[in-house]
Amino acid sequence: MVRRGRQRKFDNTIVSPCVSLCRFTGDEPICVGCGRLQDEVRDWPIMTAEQKLAVLDLVAQRKKDLPKL
């Protein structure tokens, strides 16, 4: 049986902020490498461009407060 339905379109126009330094710290786990929350890292591939841009804005704010390695 072939399933035909709406195919999900993934947005690849916004580059992930991942720097391959994945370590989560804090009460609300934030990646020390990229500044994203665990849920944001997990959901990045399925986010729309607008959602990704919103996350990048949040990341800029969080990175100011992250400990330096």
MODELLER restraints for C-alpha pairs under 7 A, 6 or more apart:
rsr = mdl.restraints
at = mdl.atoms
rsr.add(forms.Gaussian(group=physical.xy_distance, feature=features.Distance(at['CA:10:A'], at['CA:45:A']), mean=6.79, stdev=0.5))
rsr.add(forms.Gaussian(group=physical.xy_distance, feature=features.Distance(at['CA:10:A'], at['CA:46:A']), mean=5.94, stdev=0.5))
rsr.add(forms.Gaussian(group=physical.xy_distance, feature=features.Distance(at['CA:11:A'], at['CA:48:A']), mean=5.86, stdev=0.5))
rsr.add(forms.Gaussian(group=physical.xy_distance, feature=features.Distance(at['CA:11:A'], at['CA:49:A']), mean=6.08, stdev=0.5))
rsr.add(forms.Gaussian(group=physical.xy_distance, feature=features.Distance(at['CA:13:A'], at['CA:49:A']), mean=6.94, stdev=0.5))
rsr.add(forms.Gaussian(group=physical.xy_distance, feature=features.Distance(at['CA:14:A'], at['CA:49:A']), mean=6.34, stdev=0.5))
rsr.add(forms.Gaussian(group=physical.xy_distance, feature=features.Distance(at['CA:14:A'], at['CA:52:A']), mean=6.90, stdev=0.5))
rsr.add(forms.Gaussian(group=physical.xy_distance, feature=features.Distance(at['CA:17:A'], at['CA:34:A']), mean=5.59, stdev=0.5))
rsr.add(forms.Gaussian(group=physical.xy_distance, feature=features.Distance(at['CA:18:A'], at['CA:33:A']), mean=6.86, stdev=0.5))
rsr.add(forms.Gaussian(group=physical.xy_distance, feature=features.Distance(at['CA:18:A'], at['CA:34:A']), mean=5.22, stdev=0.5))
rsr.add(forms.Gaussian(group=physical.xy_distance, feature=features.Distance(at['CA:19:A'], at['CA:33:A']), mean=5.91, stdev=0.5))
rsr.add(forms.Gaussian(group=physical.xy_distance, feature=features.Distance(at['CA:19:A'], at['CA:34:A']), mean=6.24, stdev=0.5))
rsr.add(forms.Gaussian(group=physical.xy_distance, feature=features.Distance(at['CA:20:A'], at['CA:33:A']), mean=6.96, stdev=0.5))
rsr.add(forms.Gaussian(group=physical.xy_distance, feature=features.Distance(at['CA:21:A'], at['CA:33:A']), mean=4.72, stdev=0.5))
rsr.add(forms.Gaussian(group=physical.xy_distance, feature=features.Distance(at['CA:22:A'], at['CA:31:A']), mean=5.88, stdev=0.5))
rsr.add(forms.Gaussian(group=physical.xy_distance, feature=features.Distance(at['CA:22:A'], at['CA:32:A']), mean=6.65, stdev=0.5))
rsr.add(forms.Gaussian(group=physical.xy_distance, feature=features.Distance(at['CA:22:A'], at['CA:33:A']), mean=5.71, stdev=0.5))
rsr.add(forms.Gaussian(group=physical.xy_distance, feature=features.Distance(at['CA:23:A'], at['CA:31:A']), mean=5.25, stdev=0.5))
rsr.add(forms.Gaussian(group=physical.xy_distance, feature=features.Distance(at['CA:23:A'], at['CA:32:A']), mean=5.54, stdev=0.5))
rsr.add(forms.Gaussian(group=physical.xy_distance, feature=features.Distance(at['CA:23:A'], at['CA:33:A']), mean=6.86, stdev=0.5))
rsr.add(forms.Gaussian(group=physical.xy_distance, feature=features.Distance(at['CA:24:A'], at['CA:30:A']), mean=5.06, stdev=0.5))
rsr.add(forms.Gaussian(group=physical.xy_distance, feature=features.Distance(at['CA:24:A'], at['CA:31:A']), mean=4.32, stdev=0.5))
rsr.add(forms.Gaussian(group=physical.xy_distance, feature=features.Distance(at['CA:24:A'], at['CA:32:A']), mean=5.97, stdev=0.5))
rsr.add(forms.Gaussian(group=physical.xy_distance, feature=features.Distance(at['CA:25:A'], at['CA:31:A']), mean=6.53, stdev=0.5))
rsr.add(forms.Gaussian(group=physical.xy_distance, feature=features.Distance(at['CA:25:A'], at['CA:32:A']), mean=6.83, stdev=0.5))
rsr.add(forms.Gaussian(group=physical.xy_distance, feature=features.Distance(at['CA:29:A'], at['CA:37:A']), mean=5.87, stdev=0.5))
rsr.add(forms.Gaussian(group=physical.xy_distance, feature=features.Distance(at['CA:29:A'], at['CA:38:A']), mean=6.37, stdev=0.5))
rsr.add(forms.Gaussian(group=physical.xy_distance, feature=features.Distance(at['CA:30:A'], at['CA:36:A']), mean=5.49, stdev=0.5))
rsr.add(forms.Gaussian(group=physical.xy_distance, feature=features.Distance(at['CA:30:A'], at['CA:37:A']), mean=4.56, stdev=0.5))
rsr.add(forms.Gaussian(group=physical.xy_distance, feature=features.Distance(at['CA:30:A'], at['CA:38:A']), mean=6.59, stdev=0.5))
rsr.add(forms.Gaussian(group=physical.xy_distance, feature=features.Distance(at['CA:31:A'], at['CA:37:A']), mean=6.29, stdev=0.5))
rsr.add(forms.Gaussian(group=physical.xy_distance, feature=features.Distance(at['CA:32:A'], at['CA:66:A']), mean=6.73, stdev=0.5))
rsr.add(forms.Gaussian(group=physical.xy_distance, feature=features.Distance(at['CA:35:A'], at['CA:59:A']), mean=5.15, stdev=0.5))
rsr.add(forms.Gaussian(group=physical.xy_distance, feature=features.Distance(at['CA:35:A'], at['CA:62:A']), mean=6.18, stdev=0.5))
rsr.add(forms.Gaussian(group=physical.xy_distance, feature=features.Distance(at['CA:35:A'], at['CA:63:A']), mean=5.73, stdev=0.5))
rsr.add(forms.Gaussian(group=physical.xy_distance, feature=features.Distance(at['CA:36:A'], at['CA:59:A']), mean=5.98, stdev=0.5))
rsr.add(forms.Gaussian(group=physical.xy_distance, feature=features.Distance(at['CA:44:A'], at['CA:52:A']), mean=6.99, stdev=0.5))
